[in-house]
Amino acid sequence: MCHGNKTVVVSLANANGNASKTAQRYAPALLVTAVLVIPCAVFAQGSGSSLSGLITDNSQAVVPGAIVKAKQLATNVTSETASAVAGYYRFPSLPIGEYEVTVDHAGFAQATGRVLIETARETRQYFILAVAGTTEALTVAAAESQLSFG
């Protein structure tokens, strides 16, 4: 069921200001159709807040099949989707609010980000996944030296 408060004015009068018998006969059906269809179309156009993005790895290769979860922080309601073959994911309709987005895929470390979804906007959030279990370490070694003061 669609909800909306829109006013529609339908005139069945001809140029002389009189309604024809055919127009009078179809007036109730036309009115019912207008009341049901127009608010739905208006509602569908005005509520589109979406989230989408691309998931890649460190080498910029796309990551298909990644599980993407968007949790609305105010309600703790979670939506879930998966990245497509080309690495893109999309949540076509999300309520406005702040979200925590997590991305999981076997072989990669989990990636997390926060995003604000605003009314009737397409929001994009991109993720770069690191290979799981890899860390970068810097080892500093110092050699003993003899100092001579003479």
VOBA-1610 file (N, C-alpha, C; in pm, whole numbers, padded with zeros to 5 digits, always signed):
BEGIN
Met+00085-00118+00000Met+00000+00000+00000Met+00088+00123+00000Cys+00060+00214-00083Cys+00135+00339-00090Cys+00066+00444-00004His+00148+00534+00050His+00094+00642+00131His+00140+00773+00072Gly+00054+00871+00074Gly+00093+01001+00023Gly-00023+01098+00031Asn+00007+01223+00045Asn-00096+01325+00053Asn-00080+01419-00065Lys-00143+01384-00175Lys-00139+01467-00295Lys-00281+01495-00339Thr-00306+01613-00387Thr-00438+01651-00434Thr-00440+01645-00585Val-00542+01578-00639Val-00557+01566-00784Val-00692+01625-00820Val-00692+01714-00919Val-00815+01774-00967Val-00842+01719-01107Val-00959+01658-01125Val-00997+01600-01253Val-01122+01672-01301Ser-01116+01726-01421Ser-01231+01796-01477Ser-01288+01714-01592Leu-01418+01689-01587Leu-01485+01613-01692Leu-01570+01703-01781Ala-01551+01830-01769Ala-01634+01925-01845Ala-01576+01947-01984Asn-01665+01971-02079Asn-01620+02006-02213Asn-01600+02157-02221Ala-01579+02209-02340Ala-01551+02352-02356Ala-01667+02439-02308Asn-01792+02389-02313Asn-01908+02467-02269Asn-01930+02458-02118Gly-01850+02378-02050Gly-01867+02364-01906Gly-01962+02250-01869Asn-02008+02171-01966Asn-02099+02060-01939Asn-02023+01927-01954Ala-02057+01831-01869Ala-01996+01698-01878Ala-02078+01612-01972Ser-02010+01536-02060Ser-02081+01446-02150Ser-02130+01324-02072Lys-02225+01250-02131Lys-02278+01130-02065Lys-02168+01024-02050Thr-02080+01014-02148Thr-01970+00917-02140Thr-01876+00954-02025Ala-01845+01081-02014Ala-01758+01127-01907Ala-01822+01102-01772Gln-01952+01125-01759Gln-02022+01101-01634Gln-02021+00953-01598Arg-02031+00866-01699Arg-02033+00722-01675Arg-01898+00673-01622Tyr-01789+00724-01677Tyr-01655+00676-01638Tyr-01591+00757-01526Ala-01655+00859-01479Ala-01599+00944-01375Ala-01561+00868-01248Pro-01648+00782-01194Pro-01609+00710-01071Pro-01485+00622-01091Ala-01477+00552-01203Ala-01362+00465-01229Ala-01234+00549-01243Leu-01245+00661-01312Leu-01130+00748-01330Leu-01082+00804-01195Leu-01174+00842-01113Leu-01141+00895-00982Leu-01072+00790-00895Val-01124+00670-00893Val-01063+00562-00814Val-00922+00533-00865Thr-00906+00528-00995Thr-00774+00503-01053Thr-00675+00613-01015Ala-00717+00737-01024Ala-00629+00849-00989Ala-00590+00845-00842Val-00684+00813-00755Val-00657+00810-00611Val-00559+00699-00577Leu-00568+00586-00646Leu-00479+00473-00617Leu-00343+00482-00684Val-00336+00528-00805Val-00213+00523-00882Val-00122+00642-00857Ile-00172+00761-00857Ile-00088+00881-00848Ile-00009+00886-00717Pro-00070+00862-00599Pro+00012+00865-00477Pro+00123+00760-00477Cys+00097+00643-00533Cys+00200+00539-00538Cys+00318+00583-00624Ala+00291+00643-00736Ala+00399+00689-00824Ala+00479+00800-00758Val+00413+00891-00692Val+00483+01000-00623Val+00565+00946-00509Phe+00511+00852-00432Phe+00582+00793-00319Phe+00706+00717-00367Ala+00692+00642-00474Ala+00804+00563-00525Ala+00919+00652-00570Gln+00889+00769-00626Gln+00995+00857-00674Gln+01064+00931-00561Gly+00998+00960-00452Gly+01054+01045-00348Gly+01123+00976-00234Ser+01123+00843-00229Ser+01176+00776-00111Ser+01307+00704-00136Gly+01370+00722-00250Gly+01485+00642-00287Gly+01617+00683-00225Ser+01645+00636-00106Ser+01776+00654-00046Ser+01848+00521-00059Ser+01962+00521-00128Ser+02030+00395-00154Ser+02178+00405-00119Leu+02239+00288-00107Leu+02381+00276-00077Leu+02441+00179-00177Ser+02553+00217-00238Ser+02621+00128-00332Ser+02769+00155-00328Gly+02846+00066-00390Gly+02989+00086-00395Gly+03060-00029-00464Leu+03191-00023-00461Leu+03277-00121-00526Leu+03369-00181-00421Ile+03390-00312-00430Ile+03480-00380-00337Ile+03597-00435-00418Thr+03718-00394-00378Thr+03840-00441-00444Thr+03938-00491-00339Asp+04046-00556-00385Asp+04153-00595-00295Asp+04269-00495-00309Asn+04378-00522-00240Asn+04493-00430-00242Asn+04552-00410-00381Ser+04532-00508-00470Ser+04587-00495-00605Ser+04487-00432-00702Gln+04377-00383-00652Gln+04268-00320-00726Gln+04187-00419-00809Ala+04200-00549-00781Ala+04115-00649-00846Ala+03979-00650-00774Val+03872-00665-00851Val+03739-00665-00790Val+03720-00792-00708Val+03632-00783-00606Val+03605-00897-00518Val+03456-00932-00530Pro+03423-01030-00614Pro+03283-01072-00624Pro+03247-01164-00507Gly+03119-01166-00473Gly+03070-01257-00370Gly+03098-01215-00227Ala+03142-01092-00206Ala+03164-01044-00069Ala+03028-01017-00004Ile+03014-01052+00122Ile+02890-01027+00196Ile+02898-00887+00257Val+02802-00804+00223Val+02798-00665+00271Val+02677-00650+00361Lys+02700-00602+00483Lys+02592-00580+00579Lys+02589-00433+00617Ala+02469-00376+00616Ala+02449-00236+00655Ala+02357-00236+00777Lys+02412-00198+00893Lys+02334-00195+01018Lys+02302-00051+01054Gln+02172-00019+01060Gln+02131+00116+01100Gln+02157+00129+01249Leu+02237+00226+01289Leu+02280+00238+01428Leu+02166+00274+01523Ala+02067+00350+01478Ala+01957+00391+01566Ala+01864+00275+01600Thr+01851+00178+01510Thr+01753+00070+01529Thr+01817-00068+01539Asn+01944-00080+01505Asn+02015-00209+01498Asn+01956-00303+01394Val+01880-00251+01298Val+01826-00333+01189Val+01935-00347+01084Thr+01958-00472+01041Thr+02065-00501+00945Thr+02007-00547+00812Ser+02059-00491+00704Ser+02027-00535+00568Ser+02152-00601+00513Glu+02133-00700+00425Glu+02247-00775+00372Glu+02235-00793+00221Thr+02350-00785+00154Thr+02357-00812+00010Thr+02494-00871-00019Ala+02519-00903-00143Ala+02650-00955-00184Ala+02698-00877-00305Ser+02831-00868-00317Ser+02887-00799-00433Ser+02872-00888-00557Ala+02846-00824-00669Ala+02825-00895-00796Ala+02959-00935-00857Val+02953-00998-00972Val+03073-01045-01042Val+03171-00930-01067Ala+03119-00811-01093Ala+03205-00695-01119Ala+03250-00625-00991Gly+03216-00681-00873Gly+03260-00624-00746Gly+03168-00518-00687Tyr+03060-00485-00755Tyr+02969-00382-00706Tyr+02863-00442-00615Tyr+02821-00364-00515Tyr+02709-00401-00429Tyr+02610-00286-00429Arg+02486-00315-00390Arg+02384-00209-00386Arg+02273-00246-00290Phe+02236-00150-00206Phe+02115-00154-00125Phe+02022-00051-00188Pro+01920-00094-00263Pro+01840+00001-00340Pro+01751+00093-00257Ser+01714+00053-00136Ser+01623+00137-00057Ser+01652+00117+00091Leu+01711+00219+00152Leu+01741+00215+00296Leu+01677+00335+00364Pro+01627+00315+00487Pro+01578+00431+00564Pro+01694+00526+00594Ile+01664+00654+00606Ile+01769+00751+00636Ile+01827+00723+00774Gly+01952+00760+00793Gly+02018+00741+00922Gly+02164+00706+00904Glu+02232+00684+01018Glu+02373+00646+01016Glu+02384+00494+01019Tyr+02475+00442+00938Tyr+02492+00298+00923Tyr+02637+00258+00947Glu+02653+00138+01002Glu+02783+00073+01006Glu+02780-00034+00898Val+02874-00027+00806Val+02877-00119+00693Val+02998-00210+00710Thr+02974-00342+00704Thr+03083-00439+00715Thr+03087-00524+00589Val+03209-00561+00549Val+03230-00644+00431Val+03313-00765+00472Asp+03260-00884+00440Asp+03329-01009+00470Asp+03344-01092+00344His+03460-01156+00332His+03483-01251+00223His+03594-01345+00269Ala+03578-01474+00240Ala+03679-01572+00277Ala+03814-01532+00220Gly+03916-01540+00303Gly+04051-01507+00258Gly+04089-01361+00277Phe+03993-01279+00320Phe+04020-01137+00341Phe+03983-01096+00484Ala+04051-00996+00534Ala+04016-00938+00664Ala+03886-00859+00649Gln+03806-00858+00753Gln+03680-00782+00750Gln+03710-00632+00739Ala+03631-00564+00657Ala+03642-00418+00643Ala+03515-00356+00700Thr+03530-00243+00767Thr+03416-00175+00829Thr+03424-00026+00801Gly+03308+00036+00783Gly+03301+00180+00763Gly+03168+00233+00811Arg+03161+00362+00832Arg+03035+00427+00871Arg+02994+00522+00760Val+02861+00531+00740Val+02810+00615+00634Val+02676+00673+00678Leu+02646+00794+00632Leu+02519+00860+00661Leu+02432+00854+00536Ile+02315+00793+00550Ile+02219+00784+00440Ile+02122+00900+00455Glu+02111+00982+00350Glu+02024+01098+00353Glu+01905+01078+00260Thr+01803+01158+00277Thr+01679+01145+00200Thr+01703+01160+00051Ala+01647+01065-00025Ala+01647+01069-00172Ala+01786+01090-00232Arg+01886+01023-00175Arg+02023+01036-00224Arg+02083+00899-00251Glu+02171+00895-00349Glu+02252+00776-00378Glu+02385+00797-00306Thr+02411+00716-00203Thr+02534+00727-00126Thr+02628+00616-00171Arg+02757+00649-00184Arg+02855+00549-00227Arg+02960+00530-00119Gln+02995+00404-00096Gln+03099+00368+00000Gln+03183+00259-00064Tyr+03312+00283-00081Tyr+03402+00188-00145Tyr+03487+00120-00039Phe+03522-00006-00064Phe+03603-00082+00031Phe+03720-00148-00040Ile+03836-00146+00026Ile+03954-00218-00021Ile+03985-00323+00085Leu+03978-00451+00045Leu+04000-00560+00140Leu+04146-00602+00142Ala+04197-00627+00262Ala+04333-00676+00279Ala+04327-00828+00293Val+04429-00896+00242Val+04434-01042+00254Val+04442-01076+00402Ala+04363-01175+00444Ala+04357-01214+00585Ala+04490-01272+00630Gly+04527-01241+00753Gly+04647-01297+00812Gly+04776-01230+00771Thr+04768-01128+00690Thr+04891-01059+00651Thr+04905-00934+00735Thr+05023-00913+00780Thr+05053-00791+00854Thr+05186-00738+00803Glu+05203-00614+00817Glu+05330-00554+00780Glu+05407-00528+00908Ala+05529-00573+00910Ala+05611-00554+01029Ala+05740-00484+00989Leu+05784-00400+01074Leu+05909-00329+01053Leu+06001-00371+01165Thr+06112-00432+01128Thr+06208-00477+01228Thr+06328-00384+01222Val+06361-00332+01336Val+06477-00243+01344Val+06585-00317+01422Ala+06698-00335+01361Ala+06809-00403+01428Ala+06925-00304+01438Ala+06983-00302+01552Ala+07098-00214+01572Ala+07219-00300+01607Ala+07328-00271+01546Ala+07452-00344+01576Ala+07526-00272+01686Glu+07590-00353+01769Glu+07671-00296+01876Glu+07792-00229+01817Ser+07826-00117+01864Ser+07948-00052+01815Ser+08034-00014+01934Gln+08159-00015+01910Gln+08251+00025+02016Gln+08290+00169+01995Leu+08279+00242+02100Leu+08318+00382+02093Leu+08450+00395+02168Ser+08536+00467+02113Ser+08666+00487+02176Ser+08684+00635+02201Phe+08711+00670+02327Phe+08738+00809+02361Phe+08885+00817+02397Gly+08951+00892+02333Gly+09088+00888+02351Gly+09167+00995+02391
//
